[in-house]
């Protein structure tokens, strides 16, 4: 009598399964999300403080660039360090240093001793720490869950980030109105105790140093050679680079837009950022719901055009309410476009090159952002902030038209 083959167990569709099953990831996600809420509060505060201290769109861009420019310089080396040391230990040390940076920013602002030089120095300090913390934290996720749940964990991590993007600016708007700018930084400093407490409760197997490591230079060269030789990957990286430079200028210049164009205060500035977060969270949930039923290349193509077009449209807004609606759609397009770029790279890159190519992706996606901040700040100084954002949207649109014609392989993925 023939035996009926056993049916494979259906995988749970519960999106929160990784949190329920993996204690270490649950601790990490909870502490990290609380800390990110504080981080977004500090982002709101830094932009507004820079504008109050300088009354200069260019210097607002300089402060924004100071927080991310060190990532451009050091993130690849930070990835090398993460491969040679305990990732959990690196993250704990870096989070403790970020606590010190936030506390110092609170004290200088609360005591009235803050000036542009101190703001720039402390923001740069945070950027240097993040250049080592971000690669270690991203690489550590795989140690907190099984490979079966890795994709779910990454999705939940992104969801926590965008939840914080909504909650953080909303709280910051209330804190700014009632208690003053300094407490955006003070609450962020306190939020680091949540993440440090969670990280210290994580239990991982004892870390053992790797022996006979390949030269980091040779590893990096192999990754770059692969990117240059693969048409889909090189074409995609070009789009990612242009959108990293010009696509986030509207966020950098948001304090200037809020005050000088939309004529709203700090609370209105926080509200505008909240709408970006709502759009991004909606995009994350929508993309997760679509799953494998979409052609990622075509959707990436469409969202690239939408991202560029909505950036141009936002530059033309004159009222807070219309701007908020456009920002909601812009946040949605931005999230889907960025997530698809990441997912397409993950699907086409060979396993043996995955780490190096994704490190290059982070280097471009995060590290090129300060270039755009400098460009936006300089253009805003000479032609106005709206024209600076408008020009960025035009560059993105023009490059997308050329790139998708030059690299039709992207749409076929």
C-alpha positions in Angstrom: 0.0 0.0 0.0 1.5 3.3 -1.1 2.1 5.9 1.5 0.6 9.3 1.1 3.4 11.9 1.3 3.1 14.1 4.3 2.0 17.6 3.6 4.5 20.3 4.4 3.5 22.4 7.3 2.2 25.8 6.3 4.2 28.7 7.4 2.4 31.1 9.6 1.4 34.4 7.9 1.5 36.2 11.3 3.8 39.2 10.5 4.8 39.4 14.2 6.0 35.7 14.4 9.7 36.7 14.7 8.9 38.8 17.7 7.0 36.0 19.4 9.4 33.2 18.7 12.8 34.8 19.2 13.4 36.4 22.6 16.7 38.0 21.5 15.1 39.7 18.6 12.1 40.8 20.7 14.4 42.5 23.1 16.4 44.1 20.3 13.3 45.4 18.4 11.6 46.8 21.5 14.6 48.8 22.7 15.6 49.9 19.2 12.2 51.2 18.4 12.0 53.2 21.6 15.4 54.6 20.9 14.5 55.5 17.3 11.5 57.5 18.5 14.0 59.6 20.5 16.3 59.8 17.5 13.6 61.2 15.3 12.8 63.8 18.0 16.4 64.8 18.0 16.4 65.0 14.2 13.5 67.4 14.4 15.2 69.4 17.1 18.6 69.6 15.3 17.1 71.0 12.1 15.0 73.6 13.9 17.9 74.6 16.2 20.2 75.0 13.2 17.7 77.3 11.6 17.3 79.3 14.8 21.0 79.7 15.3 22.0 80.6 11.7 18.9 81.7 9.8 20.6 80.1 6.8 19.3 77.3 4.6 22.9 76.5 3.6 24.0 76.0 7.2 20.9 73.8 7.9 22.2 71.6 5.0 25.7 71.6 6.5 24.4 70.4 9.9 22.3 67.6 8.2 25.4 66.6 6.1 27.6 66.5 9.3 25.5 63.8 10.7 25.8 61.5 7.7 29.0 62.5 5.9 31.1 60.3 8.3 29.1 57.3 7.1 30.4 58.0 3.6 34.0 58.1 4.9 33.9 55.2 7.4 31.0 52.8 6.8 32.9 50.3 4.7 35.7 50.2 7.4 32.9 49.9 10.0 31.7 46.8 8.2 35.3 45.3 8.3 35.3 46.0 12.1 31.9 44.3 12.5 33.3 41.2 10.8 36.3 41.1 13.2 34.7 41.9 16.6 31.5 41.0 18.5 28.7 42.8 16.8 26.7 43.0 20.0 29.6 44.5 21.9 30.1 47.1 19.2 26.4 48.1 19.2 26.4 48.4 23.0 29.5 50.6 23.0 28.2 52.8 20.2 24.8 53.2 21.8 26.4 54.3 25.0 28.4 56.9 23.2 25.3 58.2 21.4 23.7 58.6 24.8 26.6 60.8 25.8 26.3 62.8 22.6 22.5 63.4 23.1 23.0 64.3 26.8 25.7 66.9 25.8 23.4 68.4 23.2 20.6 68.6 25.8 22.9 70.3 28.3 24.3 72.9 25.9 20.8 73.8 24.7 19.2 73.8 28.1 21.9 75.9 29.7 21.9 78.4 26.8 25.5 77.7 25.8 24.7 76.1 22.5 26.1 77.8 19.4 26.5 76.7 15.8 30.0 75.3 16.4 28.9 73.1 19.2 25.9 71.9 17.3 28.1 71.0 14.3 30.7 69.3 16.4 28.1 67.2 18.3 26.2 66.3 15.2 29.5 65.2 13.5 30.3 63.1 16.6 27.0 61.3 16.2 27.8 60.6 12.6 31.2 59.1 13.4 29.6 56.8 16.0 26.9 55.8 13.6 29.4 54.8 10.9 30.4 51.9 13.1 27.1 51.3 14.8 24.9 50.9 11.7 26.9 48.1 9.9 27.3 46.1 13.2 23.6 46.5 14.0 22.4 45.5 10.5 24.7 42.5 10.4 23.7 41.4 13.9 20.0 40.8 13.0 20.9 37.4 11.5 22.3 36.3 14.9 19.0 37.1 16.6 16.7 34.9 14.5 16.9 31.8 12.4 17.5 32.1 8.6 13.9 31.1 8.2 12.7 34.2 9.9 15.4 36.6 8.6 13.2 38.3 6.0 10.4 38.8 8.5 12.8 40.2 11.0 14.2 42.7 8.5 10.6 43.7 7.6 9.8 44.3 11.2 12.9 46.3 11.7 11.9 48.5 8.8 8.4 48.8 10.3 9.8 49.9 13.7 11.9 52.5 11.9 8.9 54.0 10.2 6.7 53.7 13.3 9.3 55.8 15.0 9.4 58.2 12.1 5.7 58.9 12.8 5.7 58.9 16.6 9.0 60.8 17.1 8.1 64.0 15.1 4.6 64.0 16.6 6.0 63.9 20.2 8.7 66.4 19.2 6.0 68.9 18.0 4.3 68.8 21.4 7.6 69.0 23.3 8.8 71.9 21.3 5.5 73.8 21.9 5.2 73.1 25.6 8.7 72.5 27.0 11.2 73.9 24.5 13.8 72.6 22.1 16.3 71.2 24.6 13.9 68.5 25.8 13.8 66.9 22.3 17.5 66.1 23.0 16.9 65.2 26.7 14.2 62.7 25.9 16.4 61.2 23.2 19.2 60.7 25.7 16.8 58.9 28.1 15.6 56.7 25.3 19.1 55.2 25.0 18.6 53.6 28.4 15.8 51.5 26.9 18.0 50.1 24.1 21.0 49.6 26.3 18.9 47.7 28.8 17.5 45.5 26.1 20.9 44.8 24.5 22.4 43.8 27.8 19.7 41.2 28.2 20.4 39.5 24.9 22.1 36.2 25.2 24.2 35.0 22.2 26.7 32.2 21.9 30.2 33.3 22.9 31.8 35.2 20.0 34.8 33.5 18.5 37.3 35.5 16.4 37.7 34.4 12.8 41.1 33.1 11.7 42.8 33.7 8.3 40.6 36.6 7.2 40.9 37.6 3.6 42.3 41.0 3.0 39.5 43.6 3.3 41.0 45.4 0.3 40.7 42.3 -1.9 37.2 41.6 -0.6 36.1 45.2 -1.5 37.8 45.0 -5.0 35.9 41.7 -5.8 32.6 43.3 -4.9 33.3 46.4 -7.0 34.4 44.3 -9.9 31.1 42.3 -9.7 29.0 45.5 -9.6 30.8 46.9 -12.6 30.4 43.7 -14.6 26.7 43.1 -13.8 24.4 45.4 -15.9 21.3 45.1 -13.7 23.4 45.8 -10.6 25.4 48.7 -12.0 22.3 50.3 -13.5 20.5 49.9 -10.2 23.4 51.3 -8.2 23.4 54.4 -10.5 19.7 55.1 -9.8 20.3 54.5 -6.1 23.2 57.0 -6.1 21.3 59.8 -7.9 18.2 59.3 -5.7 20.4 59.3 -2.5 22.0 62.7 -3.6 18.8 64.4 -4.8 15.9 62.4 -3.3 16.3 63.4 0.3 16.9 67.1 -0.1 13.3 67.9 0.7 13.8 66.3 4.2 17.1 68.3 4.7 15.4 71.6 3.7 12.1 70.9 5.6 12.8 73.3 8.4 13.3 76.1 5.9 10.3 75.1 3.8 8.1 75.0 7.0 9.1 78.4 8.3 9.8 80.5 5.2 7.5 79.0 2.6 4.6 77.5 4.5 4.9 80.0 7.3 4.4 77.5 10.1 6.3 77.0 13.4 8.2 74.1 14.9 5.0 72.2 15.6 4.0 72.4 11.9 7.5 71.2 10.9 7.0 68.2 13.1 3.6 67.6 11.6 5.0 67.6 8.1 7.6 65.0 9.0 4.8 62.9 10.6 3.0 62.8 7.3 6.2 61.6 5.6 6.3 58.8 8.2 2.7 57.8 7.7 3.3 57.5 4.0 6.4 55.4 4.5 4.7 53.1 7.0 1.8 52.7 4.5 4.2 51.9 1.8 6.0 49.2 3.9 2.7 47.5 4.8 1.5 47.8 1.2 4.6 46.2 -0.2 4.5 43.4 2.3 0.9 42.7 1.4 1.7 42.5 -2.3 4.4 39.9 -1.7 5.4 37.9 -4.7 2.5 39.0 -6.8 4.3 42.0 -8.2 7.0 42.5 -10.9 9.6 44.3 -8.8 11.5 45.8 -11.7 8.4 47.4 -13.2 7.2 48.7 -9.8 10.7 50.1 -9.1 10.5 51.9 -12.4 7.1 53.4 -11.6 7.9 54.4 -8.1 11.1 56.1 -9.3 9.1 58.3 -11.6 6.5 58.9 -8.8 9.3 59.8 -6.3 10.8 62.4 -8.8 7.4 63.8 -9.8 6.1 64.2 -6.2 9.4 65.9 -5.2 8.8 68.5 -8.0 5.2 68.9 -6.9 6.2 69.4 -3.3 8.5 72.2 -4.3 5.5 74.1 -5.7 3.3 73.8 -2.5 2.3 77.0 -0.7 -0.1 75.7 2.0 0.5 73.3 4.9 -2.5 71.1 4.2 -1.6 70.5 0.5 2.1 70.0 1.4 1.1 67.4 4.0 -0.9 65.4 1.4 1.9 65.5 -1.1 4.4 64.5 1.7 2.3 61.5 2.6 2.4 60.3 -1.1 6.1 61.1 -1.3 6.9 59.1 1.9 5.0 56.1 0.4 6.8 56.3 -3.0 10.2 56.9 -1.2 9.8 53.8 1.0 8.6 51.4 -1.7 11.3 52.6 -4.1 14.1 52.1 -1.5 12.8 48.8 -0.3 12.5 47.5 -3.9 16.1 48.6 -4.6 17.3 46.6 -1.6 15.1 43.6 -2.5 16.2 43.5 -6.2 19.9 43.6 -5.2 19.3 40.8 -2.7 17.7 38.6 -5.3 20.3 39.0 -8.1 23.5 39.0 -6.1 25.4 35.7 -5.6 25.5 34.5 -1.9 29.3 34.7 -1.8 29.2 38.4 -2.7 26.1 39.4 -0.9 27.8 41.1 2.1 30.2 43.2 0.1 27.5 44.3 -2.4 25.1 45.2 0.3 27.8 47.1 2.2 28.3 49.1 -1.0 24.6 49.7 -1.2 24.6 51.1 2.3 27.7 53.2 1.5 25.9 54.7 -1.5 22.3 54.9 -0.1 23.4 56.6 3.2 26.8 58.0 2.5 25.8 60.0 -0.6 23.0 61.8 1.2 25.3 64.6 2.6 26.4 65.4 -0.9 22.8 66.3 -1.6 22.5 68.2 1.6 25.5 70.4 0.6 24.0 70.9 -2.9 20.6 71.8 -1.6 21.9 74.2 1.0 24.2 75.9 -1.6 21.4 76.2 -4.2 18.9 77.4 -1.6 21.3 80.2 -0.7 21.5 81.5 -4.3 18.2 80.6 -6.0 15.8 79.8 -3.0 14.9 76.6 -1.3 12.0 75.7 -3.5 14.1 75.9 -6.7 16.7 73.8 -5.0 14.2 71.0 -4.4 12.6 71.5 -7.8 16.0 71.1 -9.5 16.6 67.9 -7.5 13.4 66.4 -8.7 14.2 67.3 -12.3 17.6 65.6 -12.1 16.0 62.4 -10.7 13.4 62.4 -13.4 15.9 62.9 -16.2 18.3 60.3 -14.9 15.5 57.7 -14.5 14.4 58.2 -18.1 18.0 57.6 -19.3 18.8 54.8 -16.9 15.7 52.7 -17.6 16.3 53.2 -21.4 20.1 52.3 -21.0 19.5 49.3 -18.6 16.2 47.6 -19.6 17.4 44.7 -17.5 16.2 46.5 -14.4 12.6 46.3 -15.5 12.9 42.6 -16.3 13.9 41.6 -12.7 
